[in-house]
Amino acid sequence: MSKEKSNSQIVLGLVGVFTLVVVVGVIVYFFRGITQDIEWLSIDNVDVSENTILIKAFNPNSGQMITGYDYTTEDKTVSIKLRGTLVNELGNSISEDNIVMNGNFSSIEKIVLLGKSNKSKIIWNK
């Protein structure tokens, strides 16, 4: 009887772990989004002030939306990773034609767009 209980606990544990992995995967892929290729958006213009970066872009792929971005500032360079996902009614999208970032950008000299496979593209220089 003890062995049957032990086997059922193992199976239940494996099902629980599998369910958790699927739920986290769905949240990351469909809601938070994953880092996109650097060529995903067509960058039309980048305006930088002391407190704001405004990126005007065009998304030629209507099947995907921008769900957010991650950025770091190091050595007077802002590195941006855009996150995107397939269009769905449950996710929140930011406007792809006006990506607004707020922060202290007074000493910024360069903005770099980072994508998959460690690819990068300079989108603004001082």
BELDAPE-V464658 format. One record per helix or strand. SS is the DSSP state (@ for helix, = for strand). FROM is the first residue (numbers start at 1). LEN is the number of residues. Records with the same first field share a line. If there is no record, write none. Layout:
SS: FROM-LEN  FROM-LEN
This chain:
@: 2-31  116-3
=: 34-2  42-7  52-7  64-11  77-10  99-4  110-5  120-6
